[in-house]
């Protein structure tokens, strides 16, 4: 069970001290993370959700009423899938806000717990700093990449030399929609909703990737602590055969601290799985279909603008799948490395009590934690390869259907 005291949201000022500061503030800007209890912020969140629902309604109408070739239908469906997935992520986030708040606070508590151990060791401090830089830069980079790509995509129909009025993401029936102000309103709706919900989808994913990155760093710091047990068990002015009982007791206390940290990290990974599992399931399942829908017009459309837009969007969809799988795989690999660190410590000369405790730690570390999508499918690199194969299989089916 999670302590209720950690379920309170981190305010804008509190987030400045959090290792997840970039992620929290990006989610605040999109109306998900609540920095203060404000009616204005709640109204902003409701407006964002309303725009997404309106976009899906108009997109469904456009797909139903506008007959077109398969490439145009595919690109319209891919946009609808992106909005639907992001809207579902937003609803999950809003209905489970306390869990997200707890996860962020628990990650901060874990980093604070090992602060004393890394403070005196530059190599351990660099492990922590590198994880923080990597997570922050990744989150900011993809936020801006999606922002710029969506803005450019929105502008293409306006600068494209064509007499027919076109929309940026989903083509609508010209009768009744191509006249002003219906065209302008529908155009603005597509731009605003796609921009917001593309960012929501990416930023929620990057939040989980950042959490996995920081947990992996804490596991790496823990391996250094385990490996150092027993290395200073001897006093310099005595012989190796005159090891003092007080030194053995100190080593056992260090071991107890490492074991407690290990258990806390495993509980944190288990809690991460609870929070992330439904979101990951949605992204992995819909991400395959969306990637296929974008890949098909990118390879088969005769419209150069459509091809350019699809090739710009395809990397983001693939990277979203890869980030989950690679982040989880690194965490699993580092959890397995704990057993190797324990074995490399000075256990042969340690007392029997320490040896027995180390044996329990090795046994537990050889059963690494597992992150799953929907509590059914493991998230790892082999899963990513399976998703890539599934995407290509669906693309082949669409290509065969289009050729007949």
TORPAMAR-449849 format. One record per residue (C-alpha): residue number from 1; residue in one letter; x negated, y negated, z. Coordinates in nm, 2 decimals, decimal comma. Layout:
residues N
@nulum=NUM&kolba=a&px=X&py=Y&pz=Z
...
END
This chain:
residues 404
@nulum=1&kolba=x&px=0,00&py=0,00&pz=0,00
@nulum=2&kolba=x&px=-0,12&py=-0,35&pz=-0,08
@nulum=3&kolba=x&px=-0,14&py=-0,61&pz=0,20
@nulum=4&kolba=x&px=0,14&py=-0,86&pz=0,15
@nulum=5&kolba=x&px=-0,10&py=-1,14&pz=0,23
@nulum=6&kolba=x&px=-0,27&py=-1,10&pz=-0,10
@nulum=7&kolba=x&px=0,05&py=-1,12&pz=-0,31
@nulum=8&kolba=x&px=0,06&py=-1,50&pz=-0,28
@nulum=9&kolba=x&px=-0,05&py=-1,68&pz=-0,61
@nulum=10&kolba=x&px=-0,39&py=-1,84&pz=-0,64
@nulum=11&kolba=x&px=-0,32&py=-2,21&pz=-0,68
@nulum=12&kolba=x&px=-0,50&py=-2,42&pz=-0,95
@nulum=13&kolba=x&px=-0,75&py=-2,54&pz=-0,68
@nulum=14&kolba=x&px=-0,80&py=-2,19&pz=-0,53
@nulum=15&kolba=x&px=-0,87&py=-2,04&pz=-0,88
@nulum=16&kolba=x&px=-1,18&py=-2,26&pz=-0,91
@nulum=17&kolba=x&px=-1,35&py=-2,02&pz=-0,66
@nulum=18&kolba=x&px=-1,22&py=-1,70&pz=-0,83
@nulum=19&kolba=x&px=-1,43&py=-1,48&pz=-1,06
@nulum=20&kolba=x&px=-1,12&py=-1,47&pz=-1,28
@nulum=21&kolba=x&px=-1,09&py=-1,85&pz=-1,31
@nulum=22&kolba=x&px=-1,09&py=-1,87&pz=-1,69
@nulum=23&kolba=x&px=-0,82&py=-1,60&pz=-1,72
@nulum=24&kolba=x&px=-0,60&py=-1,74&pz=-1,45
@nulum=25&kolba=x&px=-0,61&py=-2,09&pz=-1,59
@nulum=26&kolba=x&px=-0,54&py=-1,97&pz=-1,94
@nulum=27&kolba=x&px=-0,24&py=-1,78&pz=-1,82
@nulum=28&kolba=x&px=-0,13&py=-2,09&pz=-1,63
@nulum=29&kolba=x&px=-0,14&py=-2,29&pz=-1,95
@nulum=30&kolba=x&px=0,10&py=-2,04&pz=-2,11
@nulum=31&kolba=x&px=0,36&py=-2,05&pz=-1,84
@nulum=32&kolba=x&px=0,28&py=-1,71&pz=-1,68
@nulum=33&kolba=x&px=0,06&py=-1,77&pz=-1,38
@nulum=34&kolba=x&px=0,23&py=-1,99&pz=-1,14
@nulum=35&kolba=x&px=-0,01&py=-2,25&pz=-0,99
@nulum=36&kolba=x&px=0,25&py=-2,43&pz=-0,78
@nulum=37&kolba=x&px=0,61&py=-2,37&pz=-0,70
@nulum=38&kolba=x&px=0,75&py=-2,63&pz=-0,93
@nulum=39&kolba=x&px=1,09&py=-2,64&pz=-1,11
@nulum=40&kolba=x&px=0,91&py=-2,81&pz=-1,41
@nulum=41&kolba=x&px=0,68&py=-2,51&pz=-1,44
@nulum=42&kolba=x&px=0,98&py=-2,27&pz=-1,42
@nulum=43&kolba=x&px=1,15&py=-2,47&pz=-1,69
@nulum=44&kolba=x&px=0,84&py=-2,45&pz=-1,91
@nulum=45&kolba=x&px=0,82&py=-2,07&pz=-1,86
@nulum=46&kolba=x&px=1,19&py=-2,04&pz=-1,95
@nulum=47&kolba=x&px=1,14&py=-2,25&pz=-2,27
@nulum=48&kolba=x&px=0,85&py=-2,03&pz=-2,38
@nulum=49&kolba=x&px=1,06&py=-1,71&pz=-2,34
@nulum=50&kolba=x&px=1,36&py=-1,87&pz=-2,52
@nulum=51&kolba=x&px=1,14&py=-1,96&pz=-2,82
@nulum=52&kolba=x&px=1,02&py=-1,60&pz=-2,84
@nulum=53&kolba=x&px=1,38&py=-1,46&pz=-2,83
@nulum=54&kolba=x&px=1,49&py=-1,71&pz=-3,09
@nulum=55&kolba=x&px=1,20&py=-1,62&pz=-3,32
@nulum=56&kolba=x&px=1,29&py=-1,25&pz=-3,30
@nulum=57&kolba=x&px=1,65&py=-1,32&pz=-3,38
@nulum=58&kolba=x&px=1,57&py=-1,53&pz=-3,68
@nulum=59&kolba=x&px=1,30&py=-1,28&pz=-3,80
@nulum=60&kolba=x&px=1,54&py=-0,99&pz=-3,78
@nulum=61&kolba=x&px=1,79&py=-1,19&pz=-3,98
@nulum=62&kolba=x&px=1,53&py=-1,27&pz=-4,24
@nulum=63&kolba=x&px=1,41&py=-0,91&pz=-4,28
@nulum=64&kolba=x&px=1,77&py=-0,80&pz=-4,31
@nulum=65&kolba=x&px=1,89&py=-1,06&pz=-4,56
@nulum=66&kolba=x&px=1,59&py=-1,12&pz=-4,78
@nulum=67&kolba=x&px=1,50&py=-0,83&pz=-5,01
@nulum=68&kolba=x&px=1,13&py=-0,83&pz=-5,10
@nulum=69&kolba=x&px=0,85&py=-0,60&pz=-5,19
@nulum=70&kolba=x&px=0,70&py=-0,37&pz=-4,92
@nulum=71&kolba=x&px=0,40&py=-0,60&pz=-4,86
@nulum=72&kolba=x&px=0,62&py=-0,89&pz=-4,76
@nulum=73&kolba=x&px=0,83&py=-0,67&pz=-4,54
@nulum=74&kolba=x&px=0,52&py=-0,53&pz=-4,37
@nulum=75&kolba=x&px=0,38&py=-0,87&pz=-4,29
@nulum=76&kolba=x&px=0,71&py=-0,98&pz=-4,16
@nulum=77&kolba=x&px=0,74&py=-0,67&pz=-3,94
@nulum=78&kolba=x&px=0,38&py=-0,71&pz=-3,81
@nulum=79&kolba=x&px=0,46&py=-1,07&pz=-3,70
@nulum=80&kolba=x&px=0,78&py=-0,95&pz=-3,53
@nulum=81&kolba=x&px=0,59&py=-0,67&pz=-3,35
@nulum=82&kolba=x&px=0,34&py=-0,92&pz=-3,22
@nulum=83&kolba=x&px=0,61&py=-1,14&pz=-3,08
@nulum=84&kolba=x&px=0,80&py=-0,85&pz=-2,94
@nulum=85&kolba=x&px=0,49&py=-0,70&pz=-2,77
@nulum=86&kolba=x&px=0,38&py=-1,04&pz=-2,63
@nulum=87&kolba=x&px=0,74&py=-1,11&pz=-2,51
@nulum=88&kolba=x&px=0,75&py=-0,77&pz=-2,33
@nulum=89&kolba=x&px=0,41&py=-0,84&pz=-2,17
@nulum=90&kolba=x&px=0,53&py=-1,18&pz=-2,05
@nulum=91&kolba=x&px=0,85&py=-1,02&pz=-1,90
@nulum=92&kolba=x&px=0,64&py=-0,76&pz=-1,73
@nulum=93&kolba=x&px=0,40&py=-1,02&pz=-1,60
@nulum=94&kolba=x&px=0,68&py=-1,24&pz=-1,47
@nulum=95&kolba=x&px=0,87&py=-0,95&pz=-1,30
@nulum=96&kolba=x&px=0,56&py=-0,82&pz=-1,14
@nulum=97&kolba=x&px=0,38&py=-1,14&pz=-1,06
@nulum=98&kolba=x&px=0,29&py=-1,03&pz=-0,70
@nulum=99&kolba=x&px=0,10&py=-0,73&pz=-0,84
@nulum=100&kolba=x&px=-0,11&py=-0,95&pz=-1,07
@nulum=101&kolba=x&px=-0,17&py=-1,20&pz=-0,78
@nulum=102&kolba=x&px=-0,28&py=-0,91&pz=-0,56
@nulum=103&kolba=x&px=-0,51&py=-0,77&pz=-0,82
@nulum=104&kolba=x&px=-0,69&py=-1,10&pz=-0,87
@nulum=105&kolba=x&px=-0,73&py=-1,15&pz=-0,49
@nulum=106&kolba=x&px=-0,85&py=-0,79&pz=-0,44
@nulum=107&kolba=x&px=-1,12&py=-0,84&pz=-0,71
@nulum=108&kolba=x&px=-1,23&py=-1,16&pz=-0,54
@nulum=109&kolba=x&px=-1,24&py=-0,97&pz=-0,20
@nulum=110&kolba=x&px=-1,45&py=-0,69&pz=-0,35
@nulum=111&kolba=x&px=-1,71&py=-0,94&pz=-0,50
@nulum=112&kolba=x&px=-1,72&py=-1,12&pz=-0,17
@nulum=113&kolba=x&px=-1,78&py=-0,79&pz=0,02
@nulum=114&kolba=x&px=-2,10&py=-0,72&pz=-0,17
@nulum=115&kolba=x&px=-2,22&py=-1,08&pz=-0,18
@nulum=116&kolba=x&px=-2,45&py=-1,03&pz=0,11
@nulum=117&kolba=x&px=-2,62&py=-0,73&pz=-0,07
@nulum=118&kolba=x&px=-2,68&py=-0,91&pz=-0,40
@nulum=119&kolba=x&px=-2,78&py=-1,25&pz=-0,24
@nulum=120&kolba=x&px=-3,13&py=-1,12&pz=-0,15
@nulum=121&kolba=x&px=-3,19&py=-0,93&pz=-0,47
@nulum=122&kolba=x&px=-3,23&py=-1,13&pz=-0,80
@nulum=123&kolba=x&px=-3,16&py=-0,82&pz=-1,01
@nulum=124&kolba=x&px=-2,83&py=-0,75&pz=-0,83
@nulum=125&kolba=x&px=-2,74&py=-1,12&pz=-0,86
@nulum=126&kolba=x&px=-2,80&py=-1,10&pz=-1,23
@nulum=127&kolba=x&px=-2,57&py=-0,81&pz=-1,26
@nulum=128&kolba=x&px=-2,29&py=-1,01&pz=-1,11
@nulum=129&kolba=x&px=-2,37&py=-1,33&pz=-1,30
@nulum=130&kolba=x&px=-2,39&py=-1,14&pz=-1,63
@nulum=131&kolba=x&px=-2,05&py=-0,98&pz=-1,57
@nulum=132&kolba=x&px=-1,90&py=-1,32&pz=-1,49
@nulum=133&kolba=x&px=-2,05&py=-1,48&pz=-1,80
@nulum=134&kolba=x&px=-1,94&py=-1,19&pz=-2,02
@nulum=135&kolba=x&px=-1,58&py=-1,18&pz=-1,90
@nulum=136&kolba=x&px=-1,54&py=-1,56&pz=-1,91
@nulum=137&kolba=x&px=-1,69&py=-1,61&pz=-2,26
@nulum=138&kolba=x&px=-1,49&py=-1,32&pz=-2,40
@nulum=139&kolba=x&px=-1,17&py=-1,46&pz=-2,27
@nulum=140&kolba=x&px=-1,23&py=-1,81&pz=-2,39
@nulum=141&kolba=x&px=-1,36&py=-1,70&pz=-2,73
@nulum=142&kolba=x&px=-1,06&py=-1,49&pz=-2,82
@nulum=143&kolba=x&px=-0,82&py=-1,76&pz=-2,69
@nulum=144&kolba=x&px=-0,97&py=-2,02&pz=-2,92
@nulum=145&kolba=x&px=-1,01&py=-1,77&pz=-3,21
@nulum=146&kolba=x&px=-0,64&py=-1,69&pz=-3,20
@nulum=147&kolba=x&px=-0,55&py=-2,06&pz=-3,16
@nulum=148&kolba=x&px=-0,75&py=-2,17&pz=-3,46
@nulum=149&kolba=x&px=-0,63&py=-1,87&pz=-3,67
@nulum=150&kolba=x&px=-0,26&py=-1,94&pz=-3,59
@nulum=151&kolba=x&px=-0,30&py=-2,31&pz=-3,67
@nulum=152&kolba=x&px=-0,47&py=-2,24&pz=-4,00
@nulum=153&kolba=x&px=-0,21&py=-1,98&pz=-4,09
@nulum=154&kolba=x&px=0,07&py=-2,23&pz=-4,01
@nulum=155&kolba=x&px=-0,08&py=-2,49&pz=-4,24
@nulum=156&kolba=x&px=-0,13&py=-2,26&pz=-4,55
@nulum=157&kolba=x&px=0,23&py=-2,29&pz=-4,69
@nulum=158&kolba=x&px=0,21&py=-2,67&pz=-4,66
@nulum=159&kolba=x&px=-0,10&py=-2,70&pz=-4,87
@nulum=160&kolba=x&px=-0,02&py=-2,41&pz=-5,11
@nulum=161&kolba=x&px=0,06&py=-2,51&pz=-5,46
@nulum=162&kolba=x&px=0,41&py=-2,36&pz=-5,49
@nulum=163&kolba=x&px=0,75&py=-2,50&pz=-5,59
@nulum=164&kolba=x&px=0,92&py=-2,24&pz=-5,37
@nulum=165&kolba=x&px=0,95&py=-2,33&pz=-5,00
@nulum=166&kolba=x&px=0,77&py=-2,07&pz=-4,79
@nulum=167&kolba=x&px=0,74&py=-2,00&pz=-4,42
@nulum=168&kolba=x&px=0,41&py=-1,93&pz=-4,25
@nulum=169&kolba=x&px=0,48&py=-1,59&pz=-4,08
@nulum=170&kolba=x&px=0,83&py=-1,46&pz=-4,18
@nulum=171&kolba=x&px=1,00&py=-1,53&pz=-4,51
@nulum=172&kolba=x&px=1,37&py=-1,62&pz=-4,47
@nulum=173&kolba=x&px=1,65&py=-1,62&pz=-4,73
@nulum=174&kolba=x&px=1,63&py=-1,94&pz=-4,94
@nulum=175&kolba=x&px=2,00&py=-1,99&pz=-4,95
@nulum=176&kolba=x&px=2,09&py=-2,19&pz=-4,65
@nulum=177&kolba=x&px=1,74&py=-2,20&pz=-4,50
@nulum=178&kolba=x&px=1,54&py=-2,39&pz=-4,76
@nulum=179&kolba=x&px=1,73&py=-2,71&pz=-4,70
@nulum=180&kolba=x&px=1,62&py=-2,97&pz=-4,45
@nulum=181&kolba=x&px=1,65&py=-2,97&pz=-4,15
@nulum=182&kolba=x&px=1,70&py=-2,59&pz=-4,13
@nulum=183&kolba=x&px=1,37&py=-2,53&pz=-4,31
@nulum=184&kolba=x&px=1,18&py=-2,77&pz=-4,08
@nulum=185&kolba=x&px=1,34&py=-2,62&pz=-3,76
@nulum=186&kolba=x&px=1,27&py=-2,26&pz=-3,87
@nulum=187&kolba=x&px=0,92&py=-2,35&pz=-3,97
@nulum=188&kolba=x&px=0,85&py=-2,52&pz=-3,64
@nulum=189&kolba=x&px=1,01&py=-2,22&pz=-3,45
@nulum=190&kolba=x&px=0,78&py=-1,97&pz=-3,63
@nulum=191&kolba=x&px=0,47&py=-2,18&pz=-3,56
@nulum=192&kolba=x&px=0,54&py=-2,25&pz=-3,20
@nulum=193&kolba=x&px=0,65&py=-1,90&pz=-3,10
@nulum=194&kolba=x&px=0,37&py=-1,72&pz=-3,29
@nulum=195&kolba=x&px=0,11&py=-1,96&pz=-3,14
@nulum=196&kolba=x&px=0,23&py=-1,91&pz=-2,78
@nulum=197&kolba=x&px=0,30&py=-1,54&pz=-2,79
@nulum=198&kolba=x&px=-0,02&py=-1,45&pz=-2,98
@nulum=199&kolba=x&px=-0,21&py=-1,63&pz=-2,71
@nulum=200&kolba=x&px=0,00&py=-1,46&pz=-2,44
@nulum=201&kolba=x&px=-0,08&py=-1,12&pz=-2,59
@nulum=202&kolba=x&px=-0,45&py=-1,18&pz=-2,61
@nulum=203&kolba=x&px=-0,49&py=-1,36&pz=-2,27
@nulum=204&kolba=x&px=-0,31&py=-1,09&pz=-2,08
@nulum=205&kolba=x&px=-0,53&py=-0,83&pz=-2,24
@nulum=206&kolba=x&px=-0,84&py=-1,03&pz=-2,16
@nulum=207&kolba=x&px=-0,73&py=-1,06&pz=-1,80
@nulum=208&kolba=x&px=-0,74&py=-0,68&pz=-1,76
@nulum=209&kolba=x&px=-1,07&py=-0,66&pz=-1,95
@nulum=210&kolba=x&px=-1,22&py=-0,92&pz=-1,71
@nulum=211&kolba=x&px=-1,10&py=-0,72&pz=-1,41
@nulum=212&kolba=x&px=-1,25&py=-0,40&pz=-1,55
@nulum=213&kolba=x&px=-1,58&py=-0,59&pz=-1,62
@nulum=214&kolba=x&px=-1,60&py=-0,71&pz=-1,26
@nulum=215&kolba=x&px=-1,52&py=-0,37&pz=-1,11
@nulum=216&kolba=x&px=-1,79&py=-0,22&pz=-1,33
@nulum=217&kolba=x&px=-2,04&py=-0,47&pz=-1,21
@nulum=218&kolba=x&px=-1,95&py=-0,40&pz=-0,84
@nulum=219&kolba=x&px=-2,00&py=-0,03&pz=-0,91
@nulum=220&kolba=x&px=-2,34&py=-0,10&pz=-1,06
@nulum=221&kolba=x&px=-2,43&py=-0,30&pz=-0,75
@nulum=222&kolba=x&px=-2,31&py=-0,01&pz=-0,54
@nulum=223&kolba=x&px=-2,54&py=0,23&pz=-0,72
@nulum=224&kolba=x&px=-2,84&py=0,02&pz=-0,63
@nulum=225&kolba=x&px=-2,73&py=0,03&pz=-0,26
@nulum=226&kolba=x&px=-2,69&py=0,41&pz=-0,27
@nulum=227&kolba=x&px=-3,03&py=0,45&pz=-0,44
@nulum=228&kolba=x&px=-3,20&py=0,24&pz=-0,17
@nulum=229&kolba=x&px=-3,08&py=0,45&pz=0,12
@nulum=230&kolba=x&px=-3,37&py=0,61&pz=0,30
@nulum=231&kolba=x&px=-3,64&py=0,42&pz=0,11
@nulum=232&kolba=x&px=-3,72&py=0,22&pz=0,42
@nulum=233&kolba=x&px=-3,66&py=0,49&pz=0,68
@nulum=234&kolba=x&px=-4,02&py=0,49&pz=0,80
@nulum=235&kolba=x&px=-4,21&py=0,25&pz=1,02
@nulum=236&kolba=x&px=-4,55&py=0,14&pz=0,90
@nulum=237&kolba=x&px=-4,75&py=0,20&pz=1,21
@nulum=238&kolba=x&px=-4,64&py=0,56&pz=1,26
@nulum=239&kolba=x&px=-4,70&py=0,88&pz=1,06
@nulum=240&kolba=x&px=-4,44&py=1,02&pz=0,82
@nulum=241&kolba=x&px=-4,38&py=1,30&pz=1,07
@nulum=242&kolba=x&px=-4,28&py=1,06&pz=1,35
@nulum=243&kolba=x&px=-3,96&py=0,91&pz=1,20
@nulum=244&kolba=x&px=-3,77&py=0,74&pz=1,48
@nulum=245&kolba=x&px=-3,41&py=0,82&pz=1,56
@nulum=246&kolba=x&px=-3,32&py=0,45&pz=1,54
@nulum=247&kolba=x&px=-3,43&py=0,44&pz=1,18
@nulum=248&kolba=x&px=-3,22&py=0,74&pz=1,09
@nulum=249&kolba=x&px=-2,92&py=0,58&pz=1,26
@nulum=250&kolba=x&px=-2,98&py=0,26&pz=1,06
@nulum=251&kolba=x&px=-2,98&py=0,47&pz=0,74
@nulum=252&kolba=x&px=-2,66&py=0,64&pz=0,84
@nulum=253&kolba=x&px=-2,50&py=0,30&pz=0,90
@nulum=254&kolba=x&px=-2,61&py=0,18&pz=0,55
@nulum=255&kolba=x&px=-2,46&py=0,50&pz=0,41
@nulum=256&kolba=x&px=-2,13&py=0,44&pz=0,60
@nulum=257&kolba=x&px=-2,12&py=0,09&pz=0,45
@nulum=258&kolba=x&px=-2,18&py=0,22&pz=0,10
@nulum=259&kolba=x&px=-1,91&py=0,49&pz=0,14
@nulum=260&kolba=x&px=-1,66&py=0,23&pz=0,26
@nulum=261&kolba=x&px=-1,73&py=0,01&pz=-0,04
@nulum=262&kolba=x&px=-1,70&py=0,31&pz=-0,27
@nulum=263&kolba=x&px=-1,36&py=0,40&pz=-0,13
@nulum=264&kolba=x&px=-1,24&py=0,03&pz=-0,16
@nulum=265&kolba=x&px=-1,35&py=0,02&pz=-0,52
@nulum=266&kolba=x&px=-1,17&py=0,35&pz=-0,60
@nulum=267&kolba=x&px=-0,85&py=0,21&pz=-0,44
@nulum=268&kolba=x&px=-0,89&py=-0,10&pz=-0,65
@nulum=269&kolba=x&px=-0,92&py=0,10&pz=-0,97
@nulum=270&kolba=x&px=-0,61&py=0,30&pz=-0,87
@nulum=271&kolba=x&px=-0,42&py=-0,03&pz=-0,81
@nulum=272&kolba=x&px=-0,55&py=-0,16&pz=-1,15
@nulum=273&kolba=x&px=-0,41&py=0,14&pz=-1,32
@nulum=274&kolba=x&px=-0,07&py=0,07&pz=-1,16
@nulum=275&kolba=x&px=-0,06&py=-0,28&pz=-1,28
@nulum=276&kolba=x&px=-0,22&py=-0,23&pz=-1,62
@nulum=277&kolba=x&px=-0,07&py=0,10&pz=-1,73
@nulum=278&kolba=x&px=0,26&py=-0,02&pz=-1,88
@nulum=279&kolba=x&px=0,10&py=-0,32&pz=-2,05
@nulum=280&kolba=x&px=-0,18&py=-0,10&pz=-2,20
@nulum=281&kolba=x&px=0,08&py=0,16&pz=-2,32
@nulum=282&kolba=x&px=0,27&py=-0,11&pz=-2,50
@nulum=283&kolba=x&px=-0,04&py=-0,26&pz=-2,66
@nulum=284&kolba=x&px=-0,19&py=0,07&pz=-2,77
@nulum=285&kolba=x&px=0,14&py=0,20&pz=-2,92
@nulum=286&kolba=x&px=0,26&py=-0,12&pz=-3,09
@nulum=287&kolba=x&px=-0,10&py=-0,22&pz=-3,18
@nulum=288&kolba=x&px=-0,14&py=0,08&pz=-3,41
@nulum=289&kolba=x&px=0,18&py=0,00&pz=-3,59
@nulum=290&kolba=x&px=0,10&py=-0,37&pz=-3,61
@nulum=291&kolba=x&px=-0,25&py=-0,30&pz=-3,74
@nulum=292&kolba=x&px=-0,10&py=-0,07&pz=-4,01
@nulum=293&kolba=x&px=0,15&py=-0,34&pz=-4,11
@nulum=294&kolba=x&px=-0,12&py=-0,60&pz=-4,15
@nulum=295&kolba=x&px=-0,37&py=-0,37&pz=-4,32
@nulum=296&kolba=x&px=-0,11&py=-0,28&pz=-4,59
@nulum=297&kolba=x&px=-0,05&py=-0,63&pz=-4,73
@nulum=298&kolba=x&px=-0,42&py=-0,72&pz=-4,69
@nulum=299&kolba=x&px=-0,51&py=-0,44&pz=-4,93
@nulum=300&kolba=x&px=-0,22&py=-0,44&pz=-5,16
@nulum=301&kolba=x&px=-0,07&py=-0,79&pz=-5,18
@nulum=302&kolba=x&px=-0,12&py=-1,00&pz=-5,49
@nulum=303&kolba=x&px=-0,08&py=-1,33&pz=-5,30
@nulum=304&kolba=x&px=-0,43&py=-1,46&pz=-5,21
@nulum=305&kolba=x&px=-0,29&py=-1,66&pz=-4,92
@nulum=306&kolba=x&px=-0,13&py=-1,35&pz=-4,77
@nulum=307&kolba=x&px=-0,45&py=-1,15&pz=-4,81
@nulum=308&kolba=x&px=-0,66&py=-1,42&pz=-4,64
@nulum=309&kolba=x&px=-0,42&py=-1,45&pz=-4,35
@nulum=310&kolba=x&px=-0,40&py=-1,07&pz=-4,30
@nulum=311&kolba=x&px=-0,77&py=-1,02&pz=-4,30
@nulum=312&kolba=x&px=-0,80&py=-1,30&pz=-4,04
@nulum=313&kolba=x&px=-0,54&py=-1,14&pz=-3,82
@nulum=314&kolba=x&px=-0,66&py=-0,78&pz=-3,85
@nulum=315&kolba=x&px=-0,98&py=-0,81&pz=-3,64
@nulum=316&kolba=x&px=-0,78&py=-0,94&pz=-3,34
@nulum=317&kolba=x&px=-0,54&py=-0,64&pz=-3,35
@nulum=318&kolba=x&px=-0,83&py=-0,40&pz=-3,37
@nulum=319&kolba=x&px=-1,03&py=-0,57&pz=-3,10
@nulum=320&kolba=x&px=-0,74&py=-0,57&pz=-2,86
@nulum=321&kolba=x&px=-0,73&py=-0,19&pz=-2,88
@nulum=322&kolba=x&px=-1,11&py=-0,17&pz=-2,85
@nulum=323&kolba=x&px=-1,14&py=-0,39&pz=-2,55
@nulum=324&kolba=x&px=-0,91&py=-0,18&pz=-2,34
@nulum=325&kolba=x&px=-1,08&py=0,15&pz=-2,44
@nulum=326&kolba=x&px=-1,44&py=0,02&pz=-2,42
@nulum=327&kolba=x&px=-1,38&py=-0,16&pz=-2,09
@nulum=328&kolba=x&px=-1,22&py=0,15&pz=-1,93
@nulum=329&kolba=x&px=-1,50&py=0,37&pz=-2,07
@nulum=330&kolba=x&px=-1,77&py=0,15&pz=-1,92
@nulum=331&kolba=x&px=-1,60&py=0,16&pz=-1,58
@nulum=332&kolba=x&px=-1,57&py=0,54&pz=-1,59
@nulum=333&kolba=x&px=-1,93&py=0,58&pz=-1,69
@nulum=334&kolba=x&px=-2,05&py=0,35&pz=-1,41
@nulum=335&kolba=x&px=-1,83&py=0,54&pz=-1,16
@nulum=336&kolba=x&px=-2,00&py=0,86&pz=-1,27
@nulum=337&kolba=x&px=-2,34&py=0,70&pz=-1,23
@nulum=338&kolba=x&px=-2,28&py=0,68&pz=-0,85
@nulum=339&kolba=x&px=-2,35&py=1,05&pz=-0,81
@nulum=340&kolba=x&px=-2,69&py=1,01&pz=-0,99
@nulum=341&kolba=x&px=-2,78&py=0,71&pz=-0,76
@nulum=342&kolba=x&px=-2,69&py=0,91&pz=-0,45
@nulum=343&kolba=x&px=-2,91&py=1,20&pz=-0,57
@nulum=344&kolba=x&px=-3,20&py=0,97&pz=-0,64
@nulum=345&kolba=x&px=-3,22&py=0,83&pz=-0,29
@nulum=346&kolba=x&px=-3,46&py=0,97&pz=-0,02
@nulum=347&kolba=x&px=-3,22&py=1,24&pz=0,09
@nulum=348&kolba=x&px=-3,48&py=1,52&pz=0,14
@nulum=349&kolba=x&px=-3,64&py=1,35&pz=0,44
@nulum=350&kolba=x&px=-3,31&py=1,22&pz=0,58
@nulum=351&kolba=x&px=-3,14&py=1,38&pz=0,88
@nulum=352&kolba=x&px=-2,87&py=1,65&pz=0,84
@nulum=353&kolba=x&px=-2,59&py=1,42&pz=0,91
@nulum=354&kolba=x&px=-2,69&py=1,19&pz=0,63
@nulum=355&kolba=x&px=-2,74&py=1,48&pz=0,39
@nulum=356&kolba=x&px=-2,39&py=1,62&pz=0,46
@nulum=357&kolba=x&px=-2,24&py=1,27&pz=0,41
@nulum=358&kolba=x&px=-2,43&py=1,23&pz=0,08
@nulum=359&kolba=x&px=-2,30&py=1,57&pz=-0,04
@nulum=360&kolba=x&px=-1,95&py=1,45&pz=0,01
@nulum=361&kolba=x&px=-2,02&py=1,13&pz=-0,18
@nulum=362&kolba=x&px=-2,17&py=1,32&pz=-0,47
@nulum=363&kolba=x&px=-1,88&py=1,56&pz=-0,48
@nulum=364&kolba=x&px=-1,63&py=1,27&pz=-0,49
@nulum=365&kolba=x&px=-1,83&py=1,06&pz=-0,75
@nulum=366&kolba=x&px=-1,83&py=1,35&pz=-0,99
@nulum=367&kolba=x&px=-1,45&py=1,30&pz=-1,02
@nulum=368&kolba=x&px=-1,45&py=0,95&pz=-1,17
@nulum=369&kolba=x&px=-1,13&py=0,74&pz=-1,17
@nulum=370&kolba=x&px=-0,91&py=0,74&pz=-1,47
@nulum=371&kolba=x&px=-0,73&py=0,45&pz=-1,64
@nulum=372&kolba=x&px=-0,42&py=0,55&pz=-1,83
@nulum=373&kolba=x&px=-0,16&py=0,40&pz=-2,07
@nulum=374&kolba=x&px=0,19&py=0,47&pz=-1,94
@nulum=375&kolba=x&px=0,04&py=0,71&pz=-1,68
@nulum=376&kolba=x&px=0,02&py=0,96&pz=-1,97
@nulum=377&kolba=x&px=-0,27&py=0,89&pz=-2,21
@nulum=378&kolba=x&px=-0,63&py=0,82&pz=-2,09
@nulum=379&kolba=x&px=-0,79&py=0,50&pz=-2,20
@nulum=380&kolba=x&px=-1,14&py=0,56&pz=-2,33
@nulum=381&kolba=x&px=-1,34&py=0,56&pz=-2,65
@nulum=382&kolba=x&px=-1,21&py=0,89&pz=-2,78
@nulum=383&kolba=x&px=-0,86&py=0,74&pz=-2,75
@nulum=384&kolba=x&px=-0,97&py=0,44&pz=-2,96
@nulum=385&kolba=x&px=-1,09&py=0,67&pz=-3,23
@nulum=386&kolba=x&px=-0,76&py=0,85&pz=-3,23
@nulum=387&kolba=x&px=-0,58&py=0,52&pz=-3,26
@nulum=388&kolba=x&px=-0,80&py=0,42&pz=-3,56
@nulum=389&kolba=x&px=-0,72&py=0,75&pz=-3,73
@nulum=390&kolba=x&px=-0,35&py=0,71&pz=-3,66
@nulum=391&kolba=x&px=-0,36&py=0,36&pz=-3,81
@nulum=392&kolba=x&px=-0,52&py=0,48&pz=-4,13
@nulum=393&kolba=x&px=-0,27&py=0,77&pz=-4,15
@nulum=394&kolba=x&px=0,03&py=0,53&pz=-4,13
@nulum=395&kolba=x&px=-0,13&py=0,31&pz=-4,39
@nulum=396&kolba=x&px=-0,17&py=0,60&pz=-4,63
@nulum=397&kolba=x&px=0,20&py=0,69&pz=-4,58
@nulum=398&kolba=x&px=0,30&py=0,33&pz=-4,66
@nulum=399&kolba=x&px=0,07&py=0,33&pz=-4,97
@nulum=400&kolba=x&px=0,23&py=0,65&pz=-5,10
@nulum=401&kolba=x&px=0,58&py=0,51&pz=-5,04
@nulum=402&kolba=x&px=0,49&py=0,19&pz=-5,22
@nulum=403&kolba=x&px=0,35&py=0,38&pz=-5,52
@nulum=404&kolba=x&px=0,67&py=0,57&pz=-5,59
END
